[in-house]
Amino acid sequence: MIKLLVPTLPTTDSLIPYLRRIEEAKWATNFGHNVQELESRLRDRYPGNRVVTVSSCTTGLEIVYKMLREAGLKAIALPALTFPATILAAANSGLNVHYGDVDKETWAHPNVALYGTPADGPMVDAAAAFGEQLMFGDVPKIAVFSMHATKMVGAGEGGYIVCKTEEMENELRMRSNFGMLAPGTASIKNGTNGKMSEYTAAVALASLDAYDRESWVRLYDLYEEFLPSWAFRPKRPRGAYPIMSVGLPVDAVPVQERMKANGVETRQWYCPAMDRHPLSTSFNYPELPVTRWIERHSLGLPYYPSLTRSEVEYVCQALSQSVES
């Protein structure tokens, strides 16, 4: 079976220097040496911006959403076609969700970097967009990234928030630390235990050491070479993305079963859409024709750098046979 996902996590040997740092410093959490280094290295990827690490992308989203809610925001526009964390974090933060459809050509939404494709809204859920979601000018003002095991730079769990100002960085860090300005001080804001531990940061640093953008670009190019001409590919720049999802000219469910019989694991990413979730009965949403089409016709294919050229070719041949049979 060619698996859908194989995490690209670091080796045990590569973790040892970062784990030894924890042992020697006897500093396991509360913004220790590994977290400080990770934030510094991430800041270098987003010149002119600030970085706050968090225990997970979902926690980071909730911290940001609650901050915006307290500033007066009542509702937020989000796509129904997204991972549940996007919607649940907003709902858990007291925001009403106004569902929107995705773009027909890109399958994109301004506030969520779907399929790893960069977004250009003011506040972006960039969970899967490491390496591609950049921060230019004033937009996005805030972006939240995931370091889950399935991401291109993974730490098992974990995430980070990129923002524009030192004032916002301090606010976000305080909210990730029980509303305290520093460990051991009084809590003066609404907050939560959203800190990244030194052990998570150790895995993140080792993953960052090993990150090879070109291997992901190579994979992107292989699929461009072998996918059948009738497979719809959402328009996005050549780059590094964690998901390959294509549109089919037929219903995807029977194709998925045939692919499995041919030894290829697939998945319909983000399906069913979140407007079908029981939580969403109280939300506001219009007709979503592109989302409905994607639910019926999209299929996610195996996508990770260790796939060989022959394996990608086989996946695409199996797709052709499964659609045309």
C-alpha positions as CSV (number, residue, x, y, z in Angstrom):
1,M,0.0,0.0,0.0
2,I,1.3,3.4,-0.9
3,K,0.3,5.5,2.1
4,L,-1.5,8.8,1.9
5,L,0.8,10.5,4.5
6,V,4.2,9.6,6.0
7,P,5.4,12.2,8.6
8,T,8.8,13.8,7.9
9,L,9.8,13.9,11.5
10,P,13.5,14.2,12.7
11,T,15.6,11.2,13.7
12,T,16.4,10.4,17.3
13,D,20.1,11.2,16.9
14,S,19.2,14.7,15.6
15,L,17.2,15.4,18.7
16,I,19.9,14.6,21.2
17,P,21.7,18.0,21.3
18,Y,18.4,19.8,22.0
19,L,17.3,17.2,24.6
20,R,20.7,17.5,26.3
21,R,20.2,21.3,26.4
22,I,17.0,20.7,28.5
23,E,18.8,18.3,30.8
24,E,21.8,20.6,31.4
25,A,19.7,23.7,31.9
26,K,17.0,21.9,33.9
27,W,14.5,24.1,32.1
28,A,11.7,22.1,30.6
29,T,9.0,24.7,29.9
30,N,8.1,28.5,30.4
31,F,10.1,29.9,27.4
32,G,13.4,28.1,27.8
33,H,16.4,28.0,25.5
34,N,14.9,25.7,22.8
35,V,11.8,27.9,22.5
36,Q,13.9,31.0,22.4
37,E,16.0,29.6,19.6
38,L,13.0,28.3,17.7
39,E,11.3,31.7,17.8
40,S,14.5,33.5,16.8
41,R,15.0,31.1,13.8
42,L,11.3,31.5,12.8
43,R,11.6,35.3,13.0
44,D,14.3,35.1,10.4
45,R,11.8,33.5,8.0
46,Y,9.4,36.5,8.4
47,P,11.6,39.6,8.3
48,G,10.1,42.5,10.2
49,N,7.5,40.4,12.0
50,R,7.3,38.9,15.5
51,V,6.8,35.2,16.5
52,V,5.1,33.5,19.5
53,T,5.2,29.7,19.8
54,V,2.2,27.9,21.1
55,S,1.3,24.3,22.2
56,S,-0.8,23.7,19.1
57,C,-2.2,25.6,16.1
58,T,-5.7,25.2,17.5
59,T,-4.7,26.8,20.8
60,G,-3.0,29.6,18.8
61,L,-6.2,30.2,16.8
62,E,-8.3,30.3,20.0
63,I,-5.9,32.8,21.6
64,V,-6.1,35.1,18.6
65,Y,-9.9,34.7,18.2
66,K,-10.5,35.5,21.8
67,M,-8.2,38.5,21.6
68,L,-10.2,39.8,18.6
69,R,-13.5,39.0,20.3
70,E,-12.5,41.1,23.4
71,A,-11.6,43.9,21.0
72,G,-15.1,43.9,19.7
73,L,-15.2,41.4,16.8
74,K,-18.5,39.5,16.7
75,A,-18.2,37.4,13.6
76,I,-15.6,36.1,11.2
77,A,-15.8,34.9,7.6
78,L,-14.4,31.4,7.2
79,P,-14.8,28.7,4.5
80,A,-17.0,25.7,5.2
81,L,-14.3,23.7,3.4
82,T,-11.6,23.5,6.0
83,F,-10.3,21.3,8.9
84,P,-12.6,21.3,11.9
85,A,-10.1,23.2,14.1
86,T,-10.6,26.3,12.0
87,I,-14.3,26.5,12.8
88,L,-14.3,25.0,16.3
89,A,-11.6,27.4,17.5
90,A,-13.8,30.4,16.3
91,A,-16.9,28.9,18.0
92,N,-15.1,28.1,21.2
93,S,-13.9,31.8,21.3
94,G,-17.5,33.1,21.1
95,L,-17.4,34.2,17.4
96,N,-20.2,33.7,15.0
97,V,-19.0,32.2,11.7
98,H,-20.2,33.5,8.4
99,Y,-19.5,30.7,6.0
100,G,-18.2,31.5,2.5
101,D,-17.5,29.5,-0.6
102,V,-14.0,28.9,-1.9
103,D,-12.7,30.2,-5.2
104,K,-13.6,28.0,-8.2
105,E,-10.1,28.1,-9.8
106,T,-7.9,28.1,-6.7
107,W,-10.1,26.4,-4.0
108,A,-8.7,29.2,-1.8
109,H,-10.3,31.5,0.8
110,P,-8.8,34.8,2.1
111,N,-8.7,33.8,5.7
112,V,-7.5,30.2,5.5
113,A,-4.5,28.9,3.6
114,L,-6.4,25.9,2.3
115,Y,-4.2,23.0,1.0
116,G,-1.2,25.1,2.0
117,T,-1.9,27.7,-0.6
118,P,-1.1,31.3,0.7
119,A,-4.0,33.5,1.8
120,D,-4.2,37.3,1.8
121,G,-6.8,38.1,4.5
122,P,-6.2,40.2,7.6
123,M,-6.1,37.2,9.9
124,V,-5.0,33.9,8.3
125,D,-5.3,30.3,9.6
126,A,-2.0,29.2,7.9
127,A,-1.9,25.8,9.6
128,A,-0.5,23.9,6.5
129,A,1.3,26.8,4.8
130,F,4.8,26.7,6.3
131,G,7.3,28.0,3.7
132,E,4.6,29.5,1.4
133,Q,2.6,31.9,3.6
134,L,4.7,35.0,3.7
135,M,3.9,38.3,5.5
136,F,4.2,41.2,3.2
137,G,3.3,44.8,4.1
138,D,0.3,44.9,6.4
139,V,-1.4,41.7,5.3
140,P,-1.8,39.3,6.9
141,K,-1.7,41.1,10.2
142,I,-1.7,37.8,12.1
143,A,-1.1,34.2,10.8
144,V,-1.2,31.0,12.8
145,F,0.9,28.0,11.7
146,S,0.8,24.3,12.7
147,M,3.8,22.1,13.6
148,H,1.6,19.0,13.8
149,A,3.3,15.7,12.8
150,T,1.7,15.8,9.4
151,K,3.2,19.3,8.5
152,M,6.3,20.0,6.5
153,V,8.1,21.1,9.7
154,G,6.6,19.0,12.4
155,A,7.0,18.7,16.2
156,G,4.3,16.1,16.9
157,E,2.1,18.9,18.1
158,G,2.8,22.6,18.4
159,G,2.4,25.8,16.4
160,Y,3.4,29.5,16.2
161,I,1.8,32.8,15.6
162,V,3.3,35.5,13.4
163,C,2.3,39.1,14.0
164,K,3.4,42.6,13.1
165,T,4.2,44.5,16.3
166,E,6.0,44.0,19.6
167,E,2.9,45.1,21.4
168,M,0.9,42.4,19.8
169,E,3.6,39.8,20.4
170,N,3.6,40.7,24.2
171,E,-0.2,40.4,24.3
172,L,-0.2,37.0,22.6
173,R,2.6,35.7,24.8
174,M,0.8,36.8,27.9
175,R,-2.4,35.1,26.8
176,S,-0.5,31.9,26.2
177,N,0.8,32.1,29.7
178,F,-2.4,32.3,31.8
179,G,-2.6,36.0,31.3
180,M,0.7,36.6,33.1
181,L,3.4,38.9,31.9
182,A,6.0,36.4,33.1
183,P,5.9,33.1,34.9
184,G,5.2,33.6,38.6
185,T,3.6,37.1,38.2
186,A,-0.1,38.0,38.7
187,S,-2.6,37.1,36.0
188,I,-3.9,40.3,34.5
189,K,-5.6,39.2,31.3
190,N,-7.8,36.3,30.0
191,G,-5.4,33.6,29.1
192,T,-4.8,29.9,28.9
193,N,-1.9,27.3,29.2
194,G,-0.9,27.6,25.5
195,K,2.9,27.6,25.9
196,M,5.2,25.3,23.9
197,S,7.3,23.0,26.0
198,E,11.1,22.7,25.6
199,Y,10.6,19.1,24.4
200,T,8.2,20.1,21.6
201,A,10.6,22.9,20.7
202,A,13.4,20.4,20.5
203,V,11.6,18.3,17.9
204,A,10.6,21.5,16.0
205,L,14.3,22.7,15.9
206,A,15.5,19.3,14.6
207,S,12.7,19.3,12.0
208,L,13.7,22.8,11.0
209,D,17.3,21.7,10.6
210,A,16.2,18.9,8.2
211,Y,13.6,20.9,6.2
212,D,14.3,20.7,2.5
213,R,12.0,22.8,0.5
214,E,13.4,21.5,-2.8
215,S,12.3,18.0,-2.1
216,W,8.7,19.2,-1.8
217,V,9.0,21.2,-5.0
218,R,10.4,18.1,-6.7
219,L,7.3,16.2,-5.6
220,Y,5.0,19.0,-6.9
221,D,6.8,18.8,-10.3
222,L,6.4,15.0,-10.5
223,Y,2.7,15.3,-10.1
224,E,2.5,18.0,-12.7
225,E,4.3,15.6,-15.0
226,F,2.3,12.5,-14.4
227,L,-1.3,13.6,-13.5
228,P,-3.8,12.9,-16.3
229,S,-4.9,16.0,-18.3
230,W,-8.5,15.7,-17.1
231,A,-7.5,15.9,-13.4
232,F,-8.3,19.4,-12.2
233,R,-5.5,21.0,-10.2
234,P,-6.3,24.1,-8.1
235,K,-4.2,27.0,-9.3
236,R,-1.3,27.8,-7.0
237,P,2.3,28.9,-7.5
238,R,5.0,26.3,-7.9
239,G,6.1,25.6,-4.4
240,A,6.1,23.4,-1.3
241,Y,2.7,22.2,-0.2
242,P,1.7,19.4,2.2
243,I,-1.4,18.2,0.3
244,M,-2.1,17.2,-3.3
245,S,-5.9,17.2,-3.9
246,V,-7.3,17.0,-7.4
247,G,-10.8,17.3,-9.0
248,L,-12.2,14.3,-10.8
249,P,-14.7,14.3,-13.7
250,V,-16.7,11.6,-11.8
251,D,-17.8,10.9,-8.2
252,A,-14.7,10.5,-6.0
253,V,-16.0,7.8,-3.6
254,P,-16.0,4.9,-6.0
255,V,-12.6,6.0,-7.3
256,Q,-11.3,6.0,-3.8
257,E,-12.4,2.4,-3.4
258,R,-10.7,1.4,-6.6
259,M,-7.5,3.2,-5.7
260,K,-7.4,1.2,-2.4
261,A,-7.9,-2.0,-4.3
262,N,-4.9,-1.0,-6.5
263,G,-2.7,-0.4,-3.4
264,V,-3.0,3.4,-3.1
265,E,-4.4,5.2,0.0
266,T,-6.4,8.4,-0.7
267,R,-8.6,10.7,1.2
268,Q,-11.2,13.4,0.5
269,W,-9.6,16.3,2.4
270,Y,-12.0,18.5,4.4
271,C,-15.0,16.5,3.4
272,P,-17.8,16.7,4.5
273,A,-17.6,20.5,4.8
274,M,-18.1,22.1,8.2
275,D,-21.5,23.6,7.3
276,R,-22.8,20.1,7.8
277,H,-21.5,19.9,11.3
278,P,-24.2,20.0,14.1
279,L,-22.5,23.1,15.5
280,S,-23.2,25.0,12.3
281,T,-27.0,25.1,12.6
282,S,-26.7,28.4,14.3
283,F,-24.2,29.9,11.8
284,N,-24.9,32.0,8.8
285,Y,-24.0,30.6,5.4
286,P,-25.2,31.0,1.8
287,E,-25.3,28.4,-1.0
288,L,-21.8,26.9,-1.5
289,P,-21.7,25.5,-5.0
290,V,-18.0,25.2,-5.3
291,T,-17.7,23.5,-1.9
292,R,-20.5,21.1,-2.9
293,W,-18.6,20.2,-6.1
294,I,-15.4,19.6,-4.2
295,E,-17.1,17.4,-1.7
296,R,-18.3,15.2,-4.5
297,H,-15.3,15.3,-6.9
298,S,-12.1,15.9,-5.0
299,L,-9.6,13.3,-4.0
300,G,-6.3,13.7,-2.0
301,L,-3.4,11.7,-3.3
302,P,-0.3,10.4,-1.5
303,Y,2.1,13.3,-0.9
304,Y,5.4,13.2,1.0
305,P,9.0,13.8,-0.1
306,S,10.1,10.1,0.2
307,L,7.8,9.1,-2.7
308,T,9.9,8.0,-5.6
309,R,9.3,9.0,-9.2
310,S,8.1,5.5,-10.0
311,E,5.6,5.6,-7.1
312,V,4.1,8.9,-8.2
313,E,3.8,7.5,-11.8
314,Y,2.1,4.5,-10.4
315,V,-0.3,6.6,-8.3
316,C,-1.3,8.6,-11.4
317,Q,-1.7,5.5,-13.6
318,A,-3.9,3.9,-10.9
319,L,-6.0,7.2,-10.8
320,S,-6.5,7.0,-14.6
321,Q,-7.6,3.4,-14.4
322,S,-9.8,4.0,-11.4
323,V,-11.6,6.9,-13.1
324,E,-11.9,5.4,-16.5
325,S,-13.0,1.8,-15.5
